[in-house]
Amino acid sequence: MMDDRKRVFRDAHEDIESSQIAPETAQTRAPAYRLAFNDPDFLCRDDLRPVRLQLELLKPETLQSEAGIESTIVLFGGARIPDPVNVDSARTKTLADLSRYYTEAQKFARVMTARSISSGHRENVVVTGGGPGVMEAGNRGAAEAGGVSIGLNIVLPHEQAPNEYVTPELCFNFHYFGIRKMHFLMRARAVAVFPGGFGTLDELFETLTLVQTGRMERVPILLFGRDFWTRIIDWDALSDAGTISPEDLELFAFVETADEAVHRIDNWKDAGVKRTAIPGRH
């Protein structure tokens, strides 16, 4: 890495500082004079979108690599599912009933993080969307275990603020949904999906599609709450119609509790097999 070698060229930060103390003239005040990499207006132009996509892929990848994170346990789930302590604030009875999965997500993250600590926070680090609801429960459980956790937040009109339990140094913010979903799965060793809405469904089916098509290694995909998932999705109808193969229904499993999820992961047929590469990082 460059930090390990003697620097030959002038540091970019030094040039930013120098440009800010340059004599103030009509030329130095003009937007054209700004350093390109220090010009937000320029970077936000439509034709700079490829650069912004690259930066969103590179920044979280670089910081996680520097933190030594090799693998993750992914938690997807609804932002609106309340902590049972605040169940009276749930907008529907169904959400109130689903609050038990906040508790299960919290426990699941706590157990997995306790194991992660023994690896020096390198393996099986919990990652969530960084927001409220199930996401908060995941980061909260990790914090309770005394470990670190990742939050992949995204700028939205609502529900966008990171929860207080995400490790600050691993709290990332995204503009592009597609890049954010890549980061969810690039290090995934298991994916736990709790009840949720459009965002959760999007994340679940993205994961299933990548595994089904062989673009991602098979990992345990665990759906918490059989009643919820079989009520909103007729899985057998997809198979009966021939739009998916019967064996595609084996890409995931239903679980009800954190203990059951941990048991599934521990008894996963590929458990203990050392990977040669992290999915998506080549």
SVG drawing of the C-alpha trace seen along z (x, -y; Angstrom):
<svg xmlns="http://www.w3.org/2000/svg" viewBox="-54 -39 64 70">
<polyline fill="none" stroke="black" stroke-width="0.4" points="0.0,0.0 1.1,-3.6 1.2,-4.3 4.0,-1.7 6.2,-3.4 8.0,-6.7 5.7,-9.3 7.1,-10.6 4.3,-13.0 2.8,-15.8 0.0,-14.8 -3.5,-15.7 -4.5,-17.2 -1.6,-19.6 -2.8,-20.8 -6.3,-21.4 -4.9,-23.5 -2.6,-25.4 -5.5,-26.2 -7.6,-27.6 -4.9,-30.1 -4.2,-31.2 -4.7,-35.0 -8.3,-35.8 -8.9,-36.9 -11.6,-36.5 -9.8,-33.4 -9.4,-31.7 -13.0,-32.3 -14.3,-30.7 -15.6,-27.1 -13.4,-26.1 -10.3,-26.7 -11.4,-24.2 -9.4,-21.0 -11.6,-18.4 -11.5,-15.9 -12.5,-18.7 -15.3,-20.1 -18.7,-18.8 -20.6,-20.5 -18.4,-18.9 -18.6,-15.4 -22.4,-15.6 -22.8,-16.2 -24.8,-13.5 -21.8,-12.5 -19.8,-11.8 -22.2,-9.1 -19.7,-6.3 -17.1,-7.9 -19.6,-8.1 -20.6,-4.5 -16.9,-3.5 -16.4,-5.6 -19.4,-4.0 -18.0,-0.6 -14.4,-1.5 -14.8,-3.4 -16.7,-0.8 -14.6,2.0 -11.4,0.2 -12.4,-0.6 -13.7,2.9 -10.5,4.4 -8.4,2.1 -10.5,3.2 -9.6,6.8 -13.2,8.0 -13.2,11.2 -16.8,12.4 -20.2,11.2 -23.5,12.4 -26.2,10.4 -29.5,9.3 -32.3,8.1 -35.6,7.0 -38.3,4.3 -37.6,0.9 -41.1,0.6 -40.9,3.7 -40.8,2.3 -38.9,3.2 -41.3,5.1 -40.8,2.4 -42.4,0.0 -45.0,2.3 -47.9,-0.1 -46.5,-2.4 -47.0,0.2 -49.3,-1.1 -51.0,2.3 -51.7,5.4 -49.6,7.4 -46.5,5.2 -47.1,5.6 -47.2,9.3 -44.0,9.3 -42.1,7.4 -41.0,10.8 -38.6,10.9 -36.9,7.8 -36.0,9.9 -34.9,12.9 -32.7,10.6 -31.1,9.1 -30.4,12.5 -29.1,13.9 -26.7,11.0 -25.5,11.3 -24.7,15.0 -23.0,14.6 -21.0,11.5 -19.8,13.4 -18.2,15.9 -16.9,13.2 -14.9,11.7 -12.8,14.8 -11.6,14.2 -10.6,10.6 -13.7,9.3 -12.5,10.7 -15.1,13.4 -18.9,13.4 -19.3,9.7 -22.9,8.7 -24.0,6.3 -27.4,4.6 -29.0,1.8 -28.1,-0.5 -31.6,-1.8 -34.4,-1.2 -36.5,1.9 -34.8,5.3 -31.7,3.5 -31.4,1.7 -32.0,5.1 -29.1,6.6 -26.6,3.8 -27.9,3.7 -27.3,7.4 -23.7,7.0 -23.1,4.1 -24.4,6.0 -21.9,8.8 -19.1,6.3 -18.3,6.6 -18.4,4.5 -21.1,4.4 -21.6,2.8 -24.4,0.5 -25.0,-0.1 -27.3,-3.1 -28.9,-4.8 -30.2,-8.3 -34.0,-8.2 -36.8,-10.8 -37.5,-8.9 -36.1,-6.1 -32.6,-7.0 -30.8,-7.9 -28.3,-5.3 -29.2,-3.6 -27.1,-4.3 -25.7,-0.8 -23.7,-0.7 -19.9,-0.8 -19.2,-4.4 -16.1,-3.4 -18.2,-0.9 -21.2,-3.1 -21.5,-3.8 -24.0,-5.9 -25.0,-5.2 -26.7,-6.9 -27.0,-3.9 -29.1,-0.9 -27.3,1.4 -23.9,0.7 -25.3,1.1 -26.7,4.5 -23.3,5.6 -21.7,4.7 -24.3,6.7 -23.3,9.9 -19.6,9.5 -18.5,11.1 -21.7,12.9 -21.4,16.3 -25.1,16.4 -28.2,14.3 -30.9,14.0 -34.1,12.4 -36.8,11.2 -40.3,10.0 -40.2,6.7 -41.6,4.7 -40.5,3.8 -36.9,3.2 -36.6,6.6 -38.3,8.4 -35.9,6.7 -32.9,7.8 -34.2,11.4 -34.9,11.9 -31.6,10.3 -29.8,12.8 -31.9,15.8 -31.3,14.8 -27.5,14.5 -27.4,18.0 -29.8,19.6 -27.9,18.4 -24.5,19.4 -23.2,15.8 -22.7,16.2 -21.7,19.1 -24.4,20.9 -24.8,19.8 -27.5,20.4 -30.5,18.2 -32.8,18.3 -36.3,16.8 -37.5,16.0 -41.3,16.6 -42.8,19.3 -46.3,18.0 -45.3,14.5 -43.3,15.7 -45.8,18.3 -48.7,15.9 -47.2,13.1 -45.4,15.4 -46.8,18.6 -43.5,20.4 -45.1,23.6 -47.1,21.8 -43.8,20.5 -42.5,24.1 -45.8,25.5 -45.9,22.9 -42.4,23.9 -41.0,20.4 -38.6,21.8 -37.3,25.3 -38.5,27.5 -34.9,27.6 -34.9,23.8 -37.1,24.1 -34.1,25.7 -32.1,22.5 -33.6,21.2 -35.0,22.5 -37.6,21.3 -36.7,20.7 -38.5,19.2 -35.8,18.5 -32.3,17.4 -31.3,20.7 -32.7,22.5 -30.9,20.2 -27.6,20.7 -28.2,24.5 -28.9,24.3 -25.7,22.4 -23.6,24.7 -24.9,27.7 -24.7,26.1 -23.4,28.7 -20.5,26.4 -19.6,25.4 -15.9,25.4 -15.0,25.3 -12.4,22.7 -13.2,20.3 -10.6,19.3 -12.2,16.0 -14.9,13.7 -17.9,13.7 -17.9,10.7 -14.4,9.6 -12.7,10.8"/>
</svg>
